[in-house]
Amino acid sequence: MSKGSQVSKEVLDKMSKLIIGRKKELEMMVRAIEKDLPIIIEGPVGTGKTEMAKALAESLERPFIRVDGDDSLTSIKLKGWYDPPLVLEKGFSRDTFISGPLTEAMEEGGLFFYNEVNRAPSETINAALTALDERLITIPQLGEIKARKGFIPVFTYNPQDTVATNPLPKAFYDRCIWINVTHQPLEEMIEIVKLRTSSTDNFLIRISCEIVEASLNHPELEYGSTVRGAIQLVYLFRANERIDEIELIERAISVHSRKIRSKTSSRKSEVKIIEEIISKVLSKYDDNRITRKKED
């Protein structure tokens, strides 16, 4: 086995201990960084895109430098700017330049994580392209800054989010390895919640995950909730606490009602759908921990 492949196996093994499932996706990420290929992870909210990037940085023992795309993120904020008082004192130099997240990641040889890249203005997206192409950026009055070995650009994109977003140019996809992620199956979701909450209440964890799974498959929802919602619901209960159906509904509404959206063709509200989901999930269990609500 070559040294390079041995390193890749070690990185993949470390990532697999941090991320539940996603074996093919993690392997693709490792193969991409072997060849210094930028990565774009595409998927709905709550599918672990950020966690995958963090796991990659941690497994490689490299800095994780994050920026979130929004309409205020200019190319100057991305690359960096000069400090006016220092410029007056010392002039334009490296000492008076404040690195933006992209420049910082390039200089440190870190993982540059650009979250929700399609939320940034088009000119900011284009500013990142030279860093992908030539692994360098040009700073006025300073010149070229080249990326150190180890620099990894990772971008995320949520195709379901179409409000206040910009389409990614074809040139962007042309430069990146595209990794698509979807919501994970129930059993993997359960393992994720166990890992994130450290809870030993397996019954509560399973019910919380089944509620999320039911929302993801619900025919009247445009989109369902996320594993993050299952984690939050588990946190709202004490370990092995008796589950009162009414309280479960109230807490689930607090957790999930703004994470889901009814289809325009549906006459049911998000709250009503949550109530129906919980009733259906609980109907499968004859458990003495459940206190059923009384029918009217």
Phi, psi and omega per residue, in radians:
M1 nan 2.308 -3.130
S2 -1.252 2.813 3.139
K3 -1.083 -0.712 -3.129
G4 -1.084 -0.775 -3.129
S5 -1.206 -0.547 3.096
Q6 -1.160 -0.732 3.091
V7 -1.082 -0.754 -3.138
S8 -1.090 -0.701 3.115
K9 -1.122 -0.715 3.125
E10 -1.109 -0.742 3.123
V11 -1.118 -0.776 -3.132
L12 -1.111 -0.701 3.111
D13 -1.100 -0.725 3.124
K14 -1.141 -0.756 -3.140
M15 -1.116 -0.653 -3.109
S16 -1.156 -0.395 3.085
K17 -1.427 -0.312 -3.116
L18 -1.723 -0.430 -3.068
I19 -2.110 2.250 3.080
I20 -1.410 2.250 3.126
G21 1.221 -2.608 3.076
R22 1.029 0.539 -3.067
K23 -1.011 -0.841 -3.112
K24 -1.158 -0.690 -3.115
E25 -1.167 -0.730 3.137
L26 -1.152 -0.691 3.114
E27 -1.113 -0.684 3.112
M28 -1.115 -0.704 3.119
M29 -1.084 -0.766 -3.124
V30 -1.150 -0.714 3.113
R31 -1.104 -0.648 -3.132
A32 -1.154 -0.791 -3.085
I33 -1.240 -0.404 3.048
E34 -1.000 -0.576 -3.075
K35 -1.906 0.295 3.117
D36 1.002 0.699 3.134
L37 -1.690 2.235 3.079
P38 -1.088 2.705 -3.061
I39 -2.180 2.386 2.947
I40 -2.133 2.155 3.131
I41 -1.800 2.083 -3.071
E42 -1.972 2.305 3.106
G43 3.042 2.884 -3.137
P44 -1.133 2.902 3.077
V45 -1.067 2.512 3.090
G46 1.438 0.275 -3.134
T47 -1.782 0.142 3.016
G48 1.491 0.372 -3.118
K49 -1.062 -0.809 -3.137
T50 -1.138 -0.735 -3.124
E51 -1.096 -0.623 3.105
M52 -1.113 -0.752 3.129
A53 -1.162 -0.724 3.102
K54 -1.082 -0.722 3.136
A55 -1.106 -0.635 3.116
L56 -1.144 -0.814 3.141
A57 -1.097 -0.758 -3.128
E58 -1.137 -0.721 -3.112
S59 -1.190 -0.523 3.101
L60 -1.547 -0.138 -3.090
E61 1.005 0.849 3.106
R62 -2.102 2.675 3.108
P63 -1.029 2.520 3.087
F64 -1.930 1.913 -3.043
I65 -2.025 2.014 -2.959
R66 -1.918 2.518 2.949
V67 -2.410 2.472 3.131
D68 -1.871 2.222 3.137
G69 -1.210 2.295 2.969
D70 -2.744 3.037 -3.020
D71 -1.222 -0.157 3.113
S72 -1.675 -0.062 -3.120
L73 -1.424 1.747 3.132
T74 -1.551 2.926 3.098
S75 -1.143 -0.505 3.094
I76 -1.151 -0.786 3.106
K77 -1.102 -0.558 -3.119
L78 -1.268 -0.775 -3.055
K79 -1.589 -0.685 -3.133
G80 2.358 3.016 -3.055
W81 -2.664 2.891 3.107
Y82 -1.615 2.493 3.082
D83 -1.437 1.974 -3.028
P84 -0.949 -0.852 3.140
P85 -1.053 -0.693 3.133
L86 -1.204 -0.609 3.105
V87 -1.104 -0.715 3.112
L88 -1.092 -0.572 -3.104
E89 -1.476 -0.736 -2.991
K90 -2.069 -0.174 -3.063
G91 1.463 -3.083 -3.141
F92 -1.377 2.047 3.127
S93 -2.754 3.076 3.130
R94 -1.133 -0.514 -3.131
D95 -1.224 -0.405 -3.101
T96 -1.790 0.027 -3.125
F97 -1.689 2.298 3.103
I98 -1.805 2.034 -3.064
S99 -1.220 2.363 2.953
G100 -1.403 3.071 -3.064
P101 -1.068 -0.620 3.131
L102 -1.172 -0.830 3.133
T103 -1.114 -0.722 3.131
E104 -1.041 -0.791 3.139
A105 -1.127 -0.675 3.131
M106 -1.162 -0.734 -3.105
E107 -1.225 -0.565 -3.092
E108 -1.618 -0.132 -3.072
G109 1.151 0.706 -3.077
G110 -1.824 -3.105 3.081
L111 -1.591 2.029 3.111
F112 -1.593 1.952 -3.075
F113 -1.849 1.954 -3.103
Y114 -1.850 1.696 -3.060
N115 -1.454 2.381 3.127
E116 0.901 1.000 -3.056
V117 -1.030 -0.528 -3.097
N118 -1.296 -0.089 3.086
R119 -1.515 -0.226 -3.134
A120 -1.457 2.743 3.066
P121 -1.066 2.691 -3.095
S122 -1.006 -0.672 -3.106
E123 -1.158 -0.501 3.100
T124 -1.301 -0.670 3.073
I125 -1.070 -0.780 -3.132
N126 -1.132 -0.527 -3.135
A127 -1.109 -0.460 -3.136
A128 -1.417 -0.281 -3.029
L129 -1.127 -0.677 -3.141
T130 -1.154 -0.548 3.095
A131 -1.169 -0.553 3.115
L132 -1.321 -0.695 -3.072
D133 -1.260 -1.032 -2.965
E134 -1.907 -0.020 -3.125
R135 0.990 0.661 3.059
L136 -2.642 2.757 3.017
I137 -2.335 2.699 3.140
T138 -1.883 2.196 3.120
I139 -1.881 2.171 3.110
P140 -0.947 2.413 3.135
Q141 1.250 -0.115 -3.079
L142 -2.080 -0.595 3.127
G143 1.769 -2.701 -3.071
E144 -1.524 2.441 3.004
I145 -2.049 2.096 -3.113
K146 -1.700 2.520 3.141
A147 -1.265 2.402 3.030
R148 -1.276 2.776 3.070
K149 -1.054 2.354 -3.107
G150 1.872 -0.200 3.111
F151 -1.120 2.192 -3.119
I152 -2.275 2.039 3.027
P153 -1.591 2.208 3.072
V154 -2.219 2.216 -3.116
F155 -2.033 2.642 3.014
T156 -2.183 2.715 -3.046
Y157 -2.663 2.266 3.109
N158 -1.859 1.860 -3.082
P159 -1.184 -0.320 3.131
Q160 -1.372 -0.318 -3.094
D161 -1.582 1.908 -3.093
T162 -2.057 0.017 -3.134
V163 -1.597 2.254 3.126
A164 0.973 0.730 3.113
T165 -2.153 2.899 3.102
N166 -2.159 2.443 3.107
P167 -1.142 2.435 3.108
L168 -1.344 2.351 -3.133
P169 -1.177 2.668 3.125
K170 -1.014 -0.608 -3.136
A171 -1.048 -0.520 3.138
F172 -1.203 -0.881 3.111
Y173 -1.091 -0.573 -3.099
D174 -1.105 -0.450 -3.070
R175 -1.678 -0.213 -3.001
C176 -1.950 2.681 2.911
I177 -1.482 2.161 -3.056
W178 -1.660 2.182 3.113
I179 -2.143 2.073 -3.118
N180 -1.711 2.301 3.104
V181 -2.179 2.512 3.091
T182 -2.164 3.069 3.104
H183 -1.115 2.477 -3.055
Q184 -1.467 2.730 -3.127
P185 -1.141 2.882 -3.012
L186 -0.932 -0.879 -3.044
E187 -1.116 -0.622 3.079
E188 -1.234 -0.652 3.086
M189 -1.040 -0.749 3.124
I190 -1.053 -0.759 3.134
E191 -1.143 -0.627 3.098
I192 -1.111 -0.783 -3.128
V193 -1.135 -0.696 3.075
K194 -1.045 -0.768 -3.104
L195 -1.151 -0.779 -3.043
R196 -1.337 -0.527 -3.067
T197 -1.743 -0.357 -3.026
S198 1.044 0.362 3.135
S199 -1.358 2.549 3.058
T200 -1.872 0.130 -3.127
D201 -1.491 1.447 -3.035
N202 -1.102 -0.591 -3.134
F203 -1.163 -0.817 3.110
L204 -1.098 -0.719 3.136
I205 -1.088 -0.787 -3.127
R206 -1.112 -0.785 3.132
I207 -1.072 -0.759 -3.141
S208 -1.058 -0.710 3.140
C209 -1.282 -0.621 3.107
E210 -1.159 -0.581 3.066
I211 -1.091 -0.786 3.113
V212 -1.106 -0.810 -3.132
E213 -1.039 -0.722 3.135
A214 -1.124 -0.626 3.112
S215 -1.193 -0.631 -3.140
L216 -1.189 -0.483 -3.104
N217 -1.802 0.102 -3.051
H218 -1.291 2.231 -3.054
P219 -1.208 -0.280 -3.110
E220 -1.788 0.133 3.099
L221 -1.878 2.336 3.061
E222 -1.171 -0.736 2.974
Y223 -2.619 2.616 -3.077
G224 -1.662 -2.944 -3.106
S225 -1.472 -2.900 -3.031
T226 -2.329 2.931 3.085
V227 -1.083 -0.474 3.060
R228 -1.062 -0.617 3.078
G229 -1.131 -0.687 3.095
A230 -1.112 -0.708 3.111
I231 -1.082 -0.788 -3.120
Q232 -1.130 -0.665 3.135
L233 -1.149 -0.699 3.084
V234 -1.065 -0.701 3.134
Y235 -1.110 -0.462 -3.095
L236 -1.392 -0.073 3.080
F237 -2.031 2.561 2.971
R238 -1.351 2.679 -3.138
A239 -1.015 2.251 3.103
N240 1.081 0.373 3.054
E241 -1.178 2.523 3.075
R242 -1.098 2.403 -3.072
I243 -1.731 1.859 3.057
D244 -1.538 2.208 -3.039
E245 -1.028 -0.705 -3.134
I246 -1.146 -0.763 3.115
E247 -1.148 -0.663 3.090
L248 -1.052 -0.769 3.117
I249 -1.081 -0.795 -3.123
E250 -1.062 -0.767 -3.121
R251 -1.252 -0.637 3.114
A252 -1.164 -0.622 3.083
I253 -1.110 -0.742 3.113
S254 -1.080 -0.639 -3.095
V255 -1.415 -0.813 -2.897
H256 -1.800 -0.370 -2.928
S257 -1.091 -0.447 3.103
R258 -1.774 0.077 3.066
K259 -1.733 -0.246 -3.120
I260 -1.999 2.879 3.097
R261 -2.532 2.231 3.083
S262 -1.239 2.570 3.039
K263 -1.193 2.637 3.131
T264 -1.088 -0.430 3.135
S265 -1.388 -0.193 -3.112
S266 -1.523 2.510 3.079
R267 -1.670 0.004 -3.097
K268 -1.705 2.493 3.052
S269 -1.388 2.898 3.088
E270 -1.061 -0.672 -3.140
V271 -1.102 -0.768 3.140
K272 -1.105 -0.698 3.140
I273 -1.152 -0.695 3.092
I274 -1.072 -0.769 3.111
E275 -1.018 -0.787 -3.133
E276 -1.147 -0.692 3.136
I277 -1.083 -0.813 -3.108
I278 -1.130 -0.729 3.108
S279 -1.047 -0.717 -3.135
K280 -1.221 -0.724 3.138
V281 -1.106 -0.829 -3.102
L282 -1.190 -0.464 -3.101
S283 -1.109 -0.306 -3.126
K284 -1.398 -0.255 -2.998
Y285 -1.995 2.400 3.008
D286 -1.997 1.297 -3.009
D287 -2.020 2.326 -3.093
N288 -1.257 -0.050 3.052
R289 -1.433 -0.206 -3.067
I290 -1.703 2.259 2.990
T291 -1.824 1.973 -3.067
R292 -1.346 2.546 3.041
K293 -1.297 2.591 -3.124
K294 -1.394 2.357 3.114
E295 -1.282 2.497 3.112
D296 -1.201 nan nan
